Amino acid sequence: MIHFQYSNSPVAPRIDGGFYIAFTDEVKFLHILSYDKNNNLIKDFNTTERAYPFDITSTDYGFAIYLLDGDNNSHVYLSLYNKKFELVNKIQIITRYDKIGTPVFGMESMYLPQSGKLKYSRGRIFLIFSHYNYFPIQGSHTGDTTVTFNDALQDMDFGPTWGSAHSLIQSGAFDEYYFWTAALGDANPEGILVAYTSKTDIYNDNAYYYDQ
């Protein structure tokens, strides 16, 4: 099997031990390798999706993958699989248009999502991702957004819709009460935005800027 040259290879620890690793093969099909706690290969799974993985995370019931469509770089998805490697749900992340198909103005317009990081804790899937917006013209600026879902990819809840301008690299972690995120931003680049967001009320957030 040949590793496709443009693919990321994100890794996530399995909740029951071992780990998952995702990658794209030479014809753009997404594969998931599952290993047990002794590093023995359990499964080499071809998802039949032509896609590039940005990140993967385990859940209590399987795993979720944040991925770019291998045939259309304007389509980015979050796919949810159960422990039997069956696709449970798949949603597009995250584009907003008006009724005639034109992107709405400003921070509410999020399209062409790019890099991002996934986390899972206590029944919530958390995603921080970078994207373009319509501000003041389409494609004129980039930033990041945070969003959470339950472990069925339902009950979507937005966090800050513009955390770090020119968001280049995102990361995340969690403790008992909060999801923590960090994003490297600004065009130079300079400045790191670190935010913590309540798992029970994503709008109850606080942020700190570290400028150098």
C-alpha positions as CSV (number, residue, x, y, z in Angstrom):
1,M,0.0,0.0,0.0
2,I,1.4,3.4,-1.0
3,H,0.8,6.4,1.3
4,F,-0.7,9.2,-0.8
5,Q,1.7,12.2,-0.9
6,Y,-0.7,14.9,0.3
7,S,-2.3,13.0,3.2
8,N,-2.1,13.7,6.9
9,S,-1.8,10.8,9.2
10,P,-3.6,11.7,12.5
11,V,-3.5,9.3,15.4
12,A,-6.0,8.9,18.3
13,P,-5.7,6.6,21.4
14,R,-8.6,4.1,21.6
15,I,-10.6,4.5,24.8
16,D,-10.3,0.7,25.4
17,G,-6.5,0.7,24.7
18,G,-4.5,0.8,21.5
19,F,-4.9,3.5,18.9
20,Y,-6.4,4.5,15.5
21,I,-4.4,6.0,12.7
22,A,-6.0,7.5,9.5
23,F,-4.4,8.1,6.1
24,T,-5.2,8.4,2.4
25,D,-3.9,5.8,-0.1
26,E,-2.5,6.5,-3.6
27,V,-6.0,6.8,-5.2
28,K,-7.3,9.1,-2.4
29,F,-9.3,6.5,-0.4
30,L,-9.3,7.0,3.3
31,H,-8.0,4.1,5.5
32,I,-8.3,3.6,9.2
33,L,-5.8,1.3,10.9
34,S,-6.9,0.0,14.4
35,Y,-4.3,-1.4,16.8
36,D,-4.8,-3.0,20.2
37,K,-2.9,-2.1,23.4
38,N,0.0,-4.5,22.4
39,N,0.4,-2.7,19.1
40,N,-1.1,-5.6,17.1
41,L,-3.1,-4.6,14.0
42,I,-6.8,-5.4,14.5
43,K,-8.2,-4.0,11.3
44,D,-7.2,-2.2,8.1
45,F,-10.4,-0.5,7.1
46,N,-11.1,1.2,3.8
47,T,-13.9,3.7,4.4
48,T,-14.7,3.9,0.6
49,E,-14.5,7.7,1.1
50,R,-12.1,9.7,-1.1
51,A,-10.8,12.0,1.5
52,Y,-7.8,13.5,3.4
53,P,-8.0,13.3,7.2
54,F,-7.3,16.4,9.2
55,D,-7.8,14.7,12.6
56,I,-9.4,11.7,14.4
57,T,-10.6,11.1,17.9
58,S,-12.0,8.1,19.8
59,T,-15.5,8.2,21.3
60,D,-17.2,5.8,23.8
61,Y,-18.8,4.1,20.8
62,G,-16.2,4.3,18.0
63,F,-14.4,7.2,16.4
64,A,-14.9,10.5,14.6
65,I,-12.9,11.9,11.7
66,Y,-12.6,15.5,10.4
67,L,-11.8,15.2,6.7
68,L,-11.4,17.0,3.4
69,D,-13.3,15.7,0.4
70,G,-10.6,14.1,-1.9
71,D,-12.4,15.4,-5.0
72,N,-13.6,18.8,-3.9
73,N,-11.5,21.0,-1.6
74,S,-14.5,23.2,-0.7
75,H,-16.2,20.3,1.1
76,V,-15.1,19.3,4.6
77,Y,-16.9,16.7,6.7
78,L,-17.1,15.2,10.1
79,S,-17.7,11.5,9.9
80,L,-18.8,9.3,12.8
81,Y,-18.1,5.5,12.9
82,N,-19.1,2.9,15.5
83,K,-16.8,0.2,16.9
84,K,-17.8,-2.1,14.0
85,F,-16.4,0.5,11.5
86,E,-19.9,1.3,10.3
87,L,-20.7,4.9,9.2
88,V,-23.2,6.2,11.7
89,N,-23.5,9.9,10.6
90,K,-21.7,12.4,8.4
91,I,-22.2,16.2,8.3
92,Q,-20.6,19.0,6.3
93,I,-18.5,21.5,8.3
94,I,-19.8,24.3,8.1
95,T,-21.1,26.5,5.4
96,R,-23.9,29.0,5.7
97,Y,-25.8,30.5,2.8
98,D,-28.9,32.5,2.3
99,K,-32.0,31.2,0.6
100,I,-30.7,32.0,-2.9
101,G,-27.3,30.3,-2.3
102,T,-25.2,33.4,-1.7
103,P,-22.9,33.3,1.4
104,V,-24.1,35.5,4.1
105,F,-22.0,38.5,5.1
106,G,-19.4,38.6,7.9
107,M,-18.5,36.1,10.6
108,E,-21.7,34.1,10.1
109,S,-20.3,32.9,6.7
110,M,-18.0,29.9,7.2
111,Y,-16.7,28.0,4.1
112,L,-13.6,26.3,2.8
113,P,-12.7,25.0,6.2
114,Q,-9.1,23.9,6.4
115,S,-7.0,22.6,9.3
116,G,-8.6,21.6,12.6
117,K,-8.4,19.5,15.7
118,L,-10.9,17.1,17.3
119,K,-11.4,16.2,21.0
120,Y,-13.9,14.0,22.8
121,S,-14.9,14.1,26.5
122,R,-18.0,13.0,28.5
123,G,-20.3,12.5,25.5
124,R,-19.3,15.7,23.5
125,I,-17.3,15.9,20.3
126,F,-15.4,19.2,20.1
127,L,-13.9,20.7,16.9
128,I,-11.8,23.8,16.4
129,F,-11.2,24.6,12.8
130,S,-10.0,27.4,10.5
131,H,-12.0,28.7,7.6
132,Y,-12.6,31.6,5.2
133,N,-15.4,34.0,5.5
134,Y,-17.2,36.8,3.6
135,F,-15.6,39.8,5.2
136,P,-16.1,42.2,3.4
137,I,-15.8,40.2,0.2
138,Q,-15.8,36.4,-0.2
139,G,-12.5,34.9,0.7
140,S,-10.9,38.0,2.1
141,H,-10.1,36.8,5.6
142,T,-9.6,33.7,7.6
143,G,-10.1,32.7,11.2
144,D,-11.3,29.9,13.4
145,T,-14.5,28.6,15.0
146,T,-15.3,26.1,17.7
147,V,-18.3,23.8,17.7
148,T,-19.4,20.8,19.7
149,F,-21.8,17.9,19.0
150,N,-23.1,15.0,21.1
151,D,-21.6,11.5,20.4
152,A,-24.3,11.0,17.7
153,L,-23.2,14.1,15.8
154,Q,-26.4,15.9,16.8
155,D,-27.2,18.8,19.2
156,M,-24.7,21.1,17.5
157,D,-23.6,24.1,19.6
158,F,-21.3,26.9,18.4
159,G,-18.6,28.5,20.4
160,P,-16.7,31.7,19.4
161,T,-17.2,32.2,15.7
162,W,-14.0,34.2,15.3
163,G,-11.3,33.2,17.7
164,S,-7.9,34.0,16.1
165,A,-7.5,35.9,12.8
166,H,-5.4,34.1,10.2
167,S,-5.7,30.9,12.3
168,L,-2.8,28.8,11.1
169,I,-2.5,26.0,13.7
170,Q,-5.1,24.9,16.2
171,S,-4.9,22.6,19.2
172,G,-7.1,21.4,22.0
173,A,-7.3,19.6,25.3
174,F,-9.8,19.1,28.0
175,D,-10.1,18.7,31.8
176,E,-13.1,17.7,34.0
177,Y,-15.0,20.9,33.2
178,Y,-13.6,22.7,30.2
179,F,-12.4,22.3,26.7
180,W,-9.1,24.2,26.2
181,T,-8.1,25.5,22.8
182,A,-5.1,27.3,21.4
183,A,-4.7,28.9,18.0
184,L,-1.7,30.6,16.4
185,G,-2.9,33.5,14.4
186,D,-2.2,36.8,12.7
187,A,-0.6,37.2,9.3
188,N,3.0,37.5,10.5
189,P,2.4,35.0,12.3
190,E,2.3,36.2,15.9
191,G,0.0,36.0,18.8
192,I,-1.6,32.9,20.4
193,L,-5.2,32.8,21.5
194,V,-5.8,30.4,24.4
195,A,-9.5,29.9,25.4
196,Y,-11.4,27.7,27.8
197,T,-15.0,26.8,27.1
198,S,-17.5,25.1,29.4
199,K,-18.7,21.7,28.2
200,T,-22.2,22.4,29.5
201,D,-22.5,26.0,28.1
202,I,-20.2,26.6,25.2
203,Y,-21.0,30.3,25.2
204,N,-19.6,30.7,28.7
205,D,-16.1,31.2,27.4
206,N,-12.9,33.1,28.4
207,A,-9.9,33.8,26.4
208,Y,-6.3,34.9,26.9
209,Y,-4.0,36.4,24.3
210,Y,-0.2,35.8,24.3
211,D,1.6,38.2,22.0
212,Q,5.3,38.1,21.3
